Each structure stands twice: as C-alpha cells, then as structure tokens.
Amino acid sequence: MISFSDRARILYEALPYIKKFYGKTMVIKYGGSAMQNEAIRRSVIGDIVLLSLVGINVVLVHGGGPEINEMLLKIGKEPKFINGLRYTDSETIEIVQMVLCGKIGKELSKLISEFGGKSLGLSGLDSSLIICKKINDNLGFVGEITKINPEPIKFAINGGYIPIISTIASGEEKETNISYNVNADHAAAAIGATLKAEKLILLTDVEGLRSDPKDEKTIVSQINVLKIKEMMKDGSVVGGMIPKLECCVEAVENGVNGAHILDGRHGHSLLIELFTDTGIGTMILKD
C-alpha cells in the first residue's frame, strides 16, 4: 500500500508538469491490443479524462484493426494486408466505417462520460476533417492524407469536449463521395502537426524504442530526430517500430513539440510519462 507521504510526493512531483501543460493540446492515438482488455481500456480513458479535467486539451484518435478483422470474419471475408496496409475494397470500407465510427467511437464516448468527461465523436468525413488521395489501385480504398481541416476539432475543444476521431477520410475534390481508410498513426501525426500540438502520443503494445531490438532492457527514454534517422539507416530499428517512428519524426518536424511512444497496456502509462521526472516510454524531440 502507498503511504500518505508517498501519495503527497507523487502529487507534488506532478504539479510542475500540470502547470507546464495547462491549456496545451495533446493528440493521443489509441488502438491495437491496448484497446482490447477492458480493464486497461478503462485505465487509459480514466487517464485521458484526468488530463482534460486539469486543463489539457486532449484529441483522441483511435484505430480498431482487431475489431475490423473480427467483423470481416463474421461476414465470411478474410482480412488481407499488403506491406502492412489493409487491402480495402468497397465491401471492406463499409465495414471499416461501421466499426470505427459506429462501434468503437461510440464505446469510447460512453466510457469518457462514465468517468465524468465530455466528448464529441468525429470522423474524417465530418466537414472534410481528413482529406486524402488513393495510395494506389493495389490497396483499394486506402488513402494518403493530403490535408487536415482543424476547425471541427477546435470547435470541440473550445466547447470543453474531447474530440474522438475515427480515421475514415474524404477523397479530394473530384471524388468527395468516396470514403478512404487511413492509417491511424499517420492521421494522429498529421492532426498534431496541423494543430501545432504540444505532444503526439502513440499508445502501442511495445514499451518504446530499444537501442537493441532484441533486448527489452534497452529502452531509449529520450532521442532526437537526427539520431532516429541514423538508427533507421544503420538497421537498428526494425519491424513495426519503423512506421511509428516515421510518424513521430513527421510530427515533430512539422510543429509538434514532442512525440512519445508508450506501452498502452501498462497501467496509467500516460500519467507516468507526462507527470513524473523519469517517464516510462520513449520521447522524441526535434533537437
């Protein structure tokens, strides 16, 4: 059991960080296995509501790959991936939109309400919040983001709401009637850059960047963009960490003050990373 003095010390340690981040915007991407466990999901959402209640503007961008796969299998359709991206035909994009906007977005909104927060569900289709172009015909309706319209997000924030953004996007001018599936990490990075957010936070199922990919004890607590590019060049970064770091680099090079990669399965990882001196994941800075 934590003693009263330890509790006081924890709160005292958090105070300067709360003051530092008050009124700032943080874009949090949440998805994958960190969203599957109900206890962990409640812990994450509770932390997000706490951030909001202490005056931080939280923008929540969510994925939903496992839930999409589950729904596709229910209708007898095998999920298909090409180079890590979901092949999205006309039937699949309907499932993606239904799961992200109609199921996951509503569940997260309900949970935020249970914790005493206020939320507003949005998708990239609302007021053309996310606009994209087709990556290529081989992937079907998978989009590359070309523009973010921040006005719906700012409207929600100014009203005291946590925007919950489902990553379905509108096509460009000649195909505004077409919906696209976009990667949630890239969407969060683009939204963060457009808002000039204080932080981009990717909640994942890994502890952070490792200096040695095979050694879980080599987590890098802080690193700059130049060093990341060196590690990518010499092969020190492998697998799924590559696209996540690319998103973080993109964000901090385009106006985000800092990016973080955290293990969303770890209880209260958001609070530990943001409000303690030691942190828990990897922080990426421009310089």
Backbone torsions as a table, in degrees:
resi	resn	phi	psi	omega
1	MET	NA	138.8	179.3
2	ILE	-77.0	131.5	-179.4
3	SER	-72.9	163.2	178.3
4	PHE	-61.4	-38.6	-179.9
5	SER	-66.5	-38.1	177.1
6	ASP	-66.0	-39.7	177.1
7	ARG	-61.3	-42.9	179.0
8	ALA	-63.9	-40.2	179.6
9	ARG	-63.4	-41.9	179.2
10	ILE	-61.5	-45.2	179.1
11	LEU	-65.0	-39.8	-179.5
12	TYR	-65.6	-39.0	178.6
13	GLU	-65.3	-32.2	-178.1
14	ALA	-76.2	-25.3	-171.7
15	LEU	-54.6	-49.5	-178.9
16	PRO	-63.2	-31.0	178.9
17	TYR	-73.0	-38.2	176.1
18	ILE	-61.5	-43.6	177.8
19	LYS	-63.3	-42.1	-177.9
20	LYS	-63.6	-39.9	-173.7
21	PHE	-95.3	-3.1	-178.6
22	TYR	-58.6	128.4	178.9
23	GLY	80.7	-3.8	179.6
24	LYS	-87.7	162.5	-178.7
25	THR	-106.0	133.1	175.4
26	MET	-124.7	127.4	177.1
27	VAL	-99.6	120.6	-176.8
28	ILE	-115.0	121.8	174.3
29	LYS	-96.7	127.5	-174.7
30	TYR	-130.7	127.6	179.5
31	GLY	-177.8	-167.6	177.1
32	GLY	66.4	-150.8	-175.0
33	SER	-68.1	-21.1	177.9
34	ALA	-65.7	-15.8	-179.5
35	MET	-99.2	-5.8	-173.1
36	GLN	-81.7	-37.9	-177.8
37	ASN	-82.2	125.8	-173.9
38	GLU	-63.9	-40.4	-179.7
39	ALA	-64.6	-42.2	179.0
40	ILE	-67.4	-39.8	179.3
41	ARG	-60.9	-42.8	179.0
42	ARG	-64.9	-38.2	178.6
43	SER	-63.4	-45.0	-179.5
44	VAL	-63.3	-47.8	-178.2
45	ILE	-66.3	-37.0	175.8
46	GLY	-60.1	-41.7	177.2
47	ASP	-63.4	-41.5	-179.5
48	ILE	-63.3	-42.6	178.0
49	VAL	-64.5	-40.3	177.7
50	LEU	-59.7	-44.9	177.6
51	LEU	-56.9	-42.8	179.4
52	SER	-64.6	-42.0	-176.5
53	LEU	-70.2	-21.9	176.8
54	VAL	-94.9	14.5	170.0
55	GLY	96.0	14.5	176.6
56	ILE	-95.8	134.5	178.6
57	ASN	-84.1	106.9	-177.1
58	VAL	-99.5	131.0	171.7
59	VAL	-114.6	118.6	-175.6
60	LEU	-103.5	116.3	177.1
61	VAL	-109.6	126.2	-174.8
62	HIS	-121.8	151.5	171.0
63	GLY	-102.0	-156.3	-179.4
64	GLY	170.5	34.7	-177.3
65	GLY	-54.8	-50.2	-179.3
66	PRO	-60.0	-39.9	179.6
67	GLU	-67.5	-36.9	176.6
68	ILE	-64.7	-44.9	178.1
69	ASN	-58.7	-43.9	-179.3
70	GLU	-60.9	-43.4	-179.4
71	MET	-68.7	-38.6	177.9
72	LEU	-61.6	-42.8	179.8
73	LEU	-65.1	-33.0	178.6
74	LYS	-63.8	-31.6	179.8
75	ILE	-95.3	9.5	176.2
76	GLY	80.9	24.2	-177.9
77	LYS	-114.9	123.7	-178.4
78	GLU	-79.3	125.0	176.0
79	PRO	-59.9	141.2	-177.1
80	LYS	-131.4	134.7	-179.4
81	PHE	-127.0	142.3	176.8
82	ILE	-126.8	115.1	-178.0
83	ASN	53.3	40.3	176.1
84	GLY	83.9	-4.8	-179.9
85	LEU	-107.1	141.3	-177.3
86	ARG	-72.0	124.1	171.2
87	TYR	-67.9	126.6	-171.2
88	THR	-127.0	97.3	175.4
89	ASP	-86.5	-175.0	-174.2
90	SER	-63.2	-33.3	178.3
91	GLU	-74.3	-40.4	-178.5
92	THR	-66.3	-39.2	-178.6
93	ILE	-64.1	-31.3	176.1
94	GLU	-66.7	-40.9	177.6
95	ILE	-65.7	-44.0	179.6
96	VAL	-58.5	-46.7	-179.1
97	GLN	-65.0	-41.1	-179.7
98	MET	-64.0	-44.1	-177.3
99	VAL	-71.0	-47.9	-175.7
100	LEU	-69.1	-51.4	-175.4
101	CYS	-81.2	-42.0	-171.7
102	GLY	-88.6	-25.4	-176.5
103	LYS	-109.8	-66.1	-173.1
104	ILE	-65.3	-45.1	180.0
105	GLY	-57.7	-41.3	-179.6
106	LYS	-70.4	-37.9	179.1
107	GLU	-64.3	-42.7	179.0
108	LEU	-65.8	-39.4	178.7
109	SER	-62.7	-42.9	179.6
110	LYS	-63.3	-41.8	-178.8
111	LEU	-67.1	-39.2	176.6
112	ILE	-61.0	-40.5	177.7
113	SER	-62.8	-39.1	179.5
114	GLU	-61.7	-30.6	180.0
115	PHE	-90.6	6.5	176.0
116	GLY	88.6	12.5	177.8
117	GLY	-97.6	172.0	176.2
118	LYS	-119.2	136.6	-178.6
119	SER	-136.6	159.6	176.9
120	LEU	-136.5	116.2	-179.1
121	GLY	-76.4	131.1	178.3
122	LEU	-134.7	156.7	169.3
123	SER	-128.1	168.6	177.8
124	GLY	-64.0	-12.6	178.6
125	LEU	-81.7	-22.5	-176.5
126	ASP	-72.5	118.5	-178.9
127	SER	52.4	33.9	-179.4
128	SER	50.8	46.5	-177.8
129	LEU	-59.9	-43.8	175.9
130	ILE	-120.8	123.1	177.6
131	ILE	-115.6	139.0	-177.4
132	CYS	-146.1	171.9	172.8
133	LYS	-121.6	156.0	-179.5
134	LYS	-65.4	134.6	178.9
135	ILE	-67.8	-54.6	173.2
136	ASN	-166.9	166.7	-176.7
137	ASP	-67.9	-26.0	-177.0
138	ASN	-65.1	-27.6	-178.4
139	LEU	-94.6	-7.6	-177.2
140	GLY	74.7	-134.5	-175.4
141	PHE	-87.8	60.8	175.0
142	VAL	-114.1	127.1	-171.1
143	GLY	-110.2	152.7	170.6
144	GLU	-107.1	125.0	-173.3
145	ILE	-66.7	131.6	176.7
146	THR	-114.2	-21.2	-177.7
147	LYS	-159.8	144.6	173.2
148	ILE	-118.7	129.7	173.0
149	ASN	-97.7	106.0	-173.2
150	PRO	-79.1	-8.7	-171.9
151	GLU	-59.1	-45.6	177.9
152	PRO	-61.3	-34.6	179.7
153	ILE	-68.4	-45.8	179.9
154	LYS	-63.8	-36.8	178.1
155	PHE	-60.3	-44.5	179.4
156	ALA	-64.8	-46.5	-178.6
157	ILE	-61.2	-45.0	-178.6
158	ASN	-64.2	-23.3	177.5
159	GLY	-89.4	3.3	179.4
160	GLY	84.1	16.6	-178.0
161	TYR	-101.3	153.0	169.5
162	ILE	-90.7	111.5	177.2
163	PRO	-71.3	131.3	176.4
164	ILE	-110.3	112.5	-169.6
165	ILE	-108.9	121.0	173.9
166	SER	-90.6	132.6	-168.8
167	THR	-90.0	62.4	166.6
168	ILE	-105.5	134.9	-172.7
169	ALA	-120.0	156.1	173.0
170	SER	-86.1	151.5	173.4
171	GLY	-77.8	170.3	178.3
172	GLU	-72.5	-176.8	-166.5
173	GLU	-47.1	-44.7	-174.2
174	LYS	-79.9	-6.7	-178.0
175	GLU	-140.1	44.8	-178.2
176	THR	-66.2	-16.2	179.5
177	ASN	-86.7	2.3	-177.7
178	ILE	-105.6	136.4	177.0
179	SER	-102.6	146.5	-179.3
180	TYR	-127.5	149.8	172.9
181	ASN	-90.4	125.8	178.5
182	VAL	-123.6	149.7	-179.7
183	ASN	-64.9	131.3	-174.5
184	ALA	-68.6	-34.5	177.1
185	ASP	-62.7	-46.2	179.7
186	HIS	-65.5	-37.7	178.3
187	ALA	-63.8	-44.1	179.0
188	ALA	-62.1	-41.6	179.5
189	ALA	-64.1	-43.3	-179.4
190	ALA	-67.3	-39.7	177.7
191	ILE	-65.4	-44.1	178.3
192	GLY	-59.3	-44.1	179.6
193	ALA	-64.7	-41.7	-179.7
194	THR	-64.4	-39.6	-179.7
195	LEU	-81.4	-7.2	-173.4
196	LYS	52.7	50.1	-174.1
197	ALA	-67.0	154.7	174.4
198	GLU	-67.9	-40.1	-176.3
199	LYS	-139.8	144.8	161.9
200	LEU	-113.7	126.2	-178.1
201	ILE	-124.1	120.5	176.1
202	LEU	-101.8	111.6	174.8
203	LEU	-86.9	114.5	-172.9
204	THR	-123.9	-165.4	176.7
205	ASP	-113.2	25.8	172.6
206	VAL	-129.3	158.0	-173.7
207	GLU	-73.3	-21.1	-176.3
208	GLY	146.6	-167.9	178.5
209	LEU	-78.0	134.6	176.4
210	ARG	-105.0	137.6	173.9
211	SER	-68.8	-29.9	172.2
212	ASP	-120.0	108.6	-175.2
213	PRO	-54.5	-23.9	-176.8
214	LYS	-91.6	-7.9	-175.4
215	ASP	-116.5	109.4	-176.0
216	GLU	-69.3	-10.6	179.5
217	LYS	-88.4	2.1	-175.7
218	THR	-105.8	37.5	179.3
219	ILE	-64.8	131.1	177.9
220	VAL	-88.6	117.8	-175.4
221	SER	-78.4	-31.1	-179.2
222	GLN	-149.7	139.5	-177.0
223	ILE	-155.3	151.8	177.1
224	ASN	-104.1	170.7	-174.3
225	VAL	-61.5	-41.9	-178.6
226	LEU	-58.7	-44.9	-179.7
227	LYS	-65.9	-37.6	177.7
228	ILE	-61.1	-44.2	-179.4
229	LYS	-64.2	-35.5	176.4
230	GLU	-65.3	-42.3	-179.5
231	MET	-66.2	-38.2	177.7
232	MET	-65.4	-38.3	-177.9
233	LYS	-68.4	-38.9	-176.8
234	ASP	-90.5	4.9	175.2
235	GLY	84.2	13.2	179.6
236	SER	-74.3	-17.8	178.9
237	VAL	-108.5	130.8	-175.2
238	VAL	-134.6	164.9	170.6
239	GLY	60.1	-141.3	-175.0
240	GLY	-69.3	-12.4	178.0
241	MET	-70.4	-26.0	-177.4
242	ILE	-60.4	-55.1	-179.6
243	PRO	-64.6	-30.7	179.0
244	LYS	-67.2	-43.4	177.9
245	LEU	-66.9	-35.8	177.4
246	GLU	-60.4	-40.3	177.5
247	CYS	-64.6	-42.3	180.0
248	CYS	-64.6	-42.9	177.9
249	VAL	-62.3	-45.0	178.1
250	GLU	-57.1	-42.7	-177.3
251	ALA	-66.4	-50.3	-174.9
252	VAL	-72.4	-24.9	176.4
253	GLU	-78.2	-9.9	-178.3
254	ASN	-122.5	30.0	168.4
255	GLY	114.1	-11.2	177.0
256	VAL	-78.3	136.0	-173.5
257	ASN	-70.7	-32.2	178.9
258	GLY	-166.6	151.1	179.1
259	ALA	-123.8	150.3	-176.9
260	HIS	-133.6	141.2	170.9
261	ILE	-115.0	118.6	-175.2
262	LEU	-127.1	153.3	172.8
263	ASP	-83.3	104.4	-178.6
264	GLY	-67.8	-11.3	178.9
265	ARG	-81.5	-13.6	-179.6
266	HIS	-84.1	126.1	-177.0
267	GLY	-54.8	126.1	176.0
268	HIS	58.7	34.6	179.5
269	SER	-61.4	-33.8	178.3
270	LEU	-60.6	-48.8	-176.9
271	LEU	-67.7	-39.3	-179.3
272	ILE	-65.0	-42.6	-178.7
273	GLU	-68.6	-41.2	-173.2
274	LEU	-86.7	-31.7	-169.0
275	PHE	-114.8	10.9	176.6
276	THR	-125.3	161.3	-177.2
277	ASP	-71.1	-32.2	-174.3
278	THR	-90.7	-31.1	-177.7
279	GLY	71.7	-172.0	-176.0
280	ILE	-144.1	-19.8	-177.3
281	GLY	-119.0	-145.9	179.1
282	THR	-114.5	128.6	176.4
283	MET	-106.8	132.1	-178.6
284	ILE	-111.2	125.5	179.1
285	LEU	-120.1	158.7	-178.2
286	LYS	-71.4	-46.1	-176.4
287	ASP	-102.4	NA	NA
